[in-house]
Amino acid sequence: MDIQTIGIVGAGQMGNGIAHVMALAGYDVLLTDVSADALQAAIDTITGNLDRQVGRGKVAEADRDAALARIKTTQTLSDLGQSDLVIEAATERETVKQAIFEDLIPHLKPTTILTSNTSSISITRLASRTDRPEKFMGFHFMNPVPVMQLVELIRGIATDKETFAACQAVVDKLGKTAASAEDFPAFIVNRILMPMINEAVYTLYEGVGSVKSIDSSLKLGANHPMGPLELADFIGLDTCLAIMNVLHDGLADTKYRPCPLLTKYVEAGWLGRKTQRGFYDYRGEVPVPTR
Ligand SMILES: NC(=O)c1ccc[n+]([C@@H]2O[C@H](COP(=O)([O-])OP(=O)(O)OC[C@H]3O[C@@H](n4cnc5c(N)ncnc54)[C@H](O)[C@@H]3O)[C@@H](O)[C@H]2O)c1
C-alpha cells in the first residue's frame, strides 16, 4: 500500500516530533489538535528544531523549507479523512483516544491505516472499538522523536500482514529501526526500562544509595548515558507511575508494584523536568538532588 499523506492527531511533544520526521522524509503531513495554541507551538518547535539541524549541517536549507511546506495544520479532525495513515498521538487517556477514533472513522477512506502512539494502552482493545481492527496497530515512537532511532511496531490480535508491512515501510523510509512487539502491557522498551527505573526508586527509598550515587552507579558501572533517576525526571514521574500501574494491573505480578516513593513524588506534583522538580530540582543553574 502506497502511503503519501499522514494524519497526526495531537500536536504535543510527540505529535510535533512525528510531524517533523515525516515531513523531512517526504510525506505530506496533516497535524490536528483541539488546541490552536498547541498547533502554533508545534510549528514553532518544529521550525526551531529544523533550524538547529540546519545549523549543525545535518539538514540542507532547501530540505528544511520543503519539510515545513509539507506540514499543514487543522483544528478539524475530519480533515484527516483522506490520509493514507493516521497516527494518534493525543493525551494518554483511553477515553480521549476512543472519542478521537469514533469521531474520525466516519470520514476515513476504507484503506486508511489507523495507528496509536500510546505508551501503554492495549492496542487490541483500542482496535476492537474501531471499524478496522485488521488495519489498526501501535506505532510507538521514542522521545525525542527526531533523535531516537527506534520505533516499536505493535500488532493487535487482528492486525493483518499488509498493515504491518506498510508501517514497516514507513519506518524504513524515515531511516529509523523498527522493533516488532506483540500487544502485551507496555510492549518491549517500557516493559524492561520501567521496572529498572522503579527499582532505582526502591533503592533510594530503602536508603541503599543517594540520588547521586544511584545515577553515578548506572552511568559509570553499567555504561548508561543517563542515570535512572535523571531519566525518570526526563520522561515524567507521572508517566513512569502510569506505566508501572499498567504493568502491575495487566500482568498481575507483585514484582511490578510501583514504589511508594514514586507515588509520593507524583502526589506532590514533583513530576520531573516538566514541573522543574523531581528527583532533581531544576530551578537553579545546575540540577540539585532533592534527596
Ligand atoms: N512523552 C513521551 O515520552 C512519550 C513517548 C512515547 C509515546 N508517548 C505517547 O504519545 C502520546 C502523546 O504524548 P505527549 O507526551 O506528546 O503528550 P502531550 O501532552 O505533550 O500532547 C498531547 C496533545 O494531545 C492534544 N489532545 C488532547 N485531546 C485531543 C483530542 N481530542 N484531539 C486532538 N488533540 C488532542 C493536547 O491538546 C496536546 O497538545 C501519548 O499516548 C503518550 O503515551 C509519549
The ligand as an SDF file (V2000), in Angstrom:
LIG
                    3D

 44 48  0  0  0  0  0  0  0  0999 V2000
    6.2060   11.7420   26.2610 N   0  0  0  0  0  0  0  0  0  0  0  0
    6.8290   10.6120   25.9640 C   0  0  0  0  0  0  0  0  0  0  0  0
    7.9930   10.3790   26.3490 O   0  0  0  0  0  0  0  0  0  0  0  0
    6.1200    9.5960   25.0890 C   0  0  0  0  0  0  0  0  0  0  0  0
    6.8860    8.6100   24.4470 C   0  0  0  0  0  0  0  0  0  0  0  0
    6.2400    7.6910   23.6030 C   0  0  0  0  0  0  0  0  0  0  0  0
    4.8570    7.7590   23.4510 C   0  0  0  0  0  0  0  0  0  0  0  0
    4.1290    8.7160   24.0980 N   0  0  0  0  0  0  0  0  0  0  0  0
    2.6770    8.7540   23.8750 C   0  0  0  0  0  0  0  0  0  0  0  0
    2.3730    9.7620   22.9400 O   0  0  0  0  0  0  0  0  0  0  0  0
    1.0790   10.3060   23.2170 C   0  0  0  0  0  0  0  0  0  0  0  0
    1.1920   11.8170   23.3780 C   0  0  0  0  0  0  0  0  0  0  0  0
    2.0910   12.1050   24.4160 O   0  0  0  0  0  0  0  0  0  0  0  0
    2.7920   13.5460   24.5480 P   0  0  0  0  0  0  0  0  0  0  0  0
    3.9110   13.3600   25.5070 O   0  0  0  0  0  0  0  0  0  0  0  0
    3.0420   14.1200   23.1860 O   0  0  0  0  0  0  0  0  0  0  0  0
    1.6060   14.3730   25.2650 O   0  0  0  0  0  0  0  0  0  0  0  0
    1.3640   15.9560   25.2520 P   0  0  0  0  0  0  0  0  0  0  0  0
    0.5750   16.2330   26.4710 O   0  0  0  0  0  0  0  0  0  0  0  0
    2.6420   16.6910   25.0190 O   0  0  0  0  0  0  0  0  0  0  0  0
    0.4380   16.1860   23.9460 O   0  0  0  0  0  0  0  0  0  0  0  0
   -0.8480   15.6910   23.8090 C   0  0  0  0  0  0  0  0  0  0  0  0
   -1.6130   16.6240   22.8610 C   0  0  0  0  0  0  0  0  0  0  0  0
   -2.8690   15.9960   22.5590 O   0  0  0  0  0  0  0  0  0  0  0  0
   -3.8190   17.0480   22.4140 C   0  0  0  0  0  0  0  0  0  0  0  0
   -5.1610   16.4960   22.5230 N   0  0  0  0  0  0  0  0  0  0  0  0
   -5.8440   16.1220   23.6300 C   0  0  0  0  0  0  0  0  0  0  0  0
   -7.0730   15.6800   23.2930 N   0  0  0  0  0  0  0  0  0  0  0  0
   -7.1690   15.7750   21.9440 C   0  0  0  0  0  0  0  0  0  0  0  0
   -8.2010   15.4940   21.0070 C   0  0  0  0  0  0  0  0  0  0  0  0
   -9.3720   15.0170   21.3930 N   0  0  0  0  0  0  0  0  0  0  0  0
   -7.9570   15.7240   19.7020 N   0  0  0  0  0  0  0  0  0  0  0  0
   -6.7600   16.2260   19.2980 C   0  0  0  0  0  0  0  0  0  0  0  0
   -5.7530   16.5160   20.1420 N   0  0  0  0  0  0  0  0  0  0  0  0
   -5.9540   16.3010   21.4480 C   0  0  0  0  0  0  0  0  0  0  0  0
   -3.4530   18.0300   23.5310 C   0  0  0  0  0  0  0  0  0  0  0  0
   -4.0210   19.3090   23.2660 O   0  0  0  0  0  0  0  0  0  0  0  0
   -1.9320   18.0030   23.4520 C   0  0  0  0  0  0  0  0  0  0  0  0
   -1.4470   19.0170   22.5880 O   0  0  0  0  0  0  0  0  0  0  0  0
    0.5700    9.5680   24.4520 C   0  0  0  0  0  0  0  0  0  0  0  0
   -0.2410    8.4900   24.0360 O   0  0  0  0  0  0  0  0  0  0  0  0
    1.8500    9.0600   25.1020 C   0  0  0  0  0  0  0  0  0  0  0  0
    1.6580    7.8920   25.8670 O   0  0  0  0  0  0  0  0  0  0  0  0
    4.7360    9.6530   24.9000 C   0  0  0  0  0  0  0  0  0  0  0  0
  1  2  1  0
  2  3  2  0
  2  4  1  0
  4  5  1  0
  4 44  2  0
  5  6  2  0
  6  7  1  0
  7  8  2  0
  8  9  1  0
  8 44  1  0
  9 10  1  0
  9 42  1  0
 10 11  1  0
 11 12  1  0
 11 40  1  0
 12 13  1  0
 13 14  1  0
 14 15  2  0
 14 16  1  0
 14 17  1  0
 17 18  1  0
 18 19  2  0
 18 20  1  0
 18 21  1  0
 21 22  1  0
 22 23  1  0
 23 24  1  0
 23 38  1  0
 24 25  1  0
 25 26  1  0
 25 36  1  0
 26 27  1  0
 26 35  1  0
 27 28  2  0
 28 29  1  0
 29 30  1  0
 29 35  2  0
 30 31  1  0
 30 32  2  0
 32 33  1  0
 33 34  2  0
 34 35  1  0
 36 37  1  0
 36 38  1  0
 38 39  1  0
 40 41  1  0
 40 42  1  0
 42 43  1  0
M  CHG  2   8   1  16  -1
M  END
$$$$
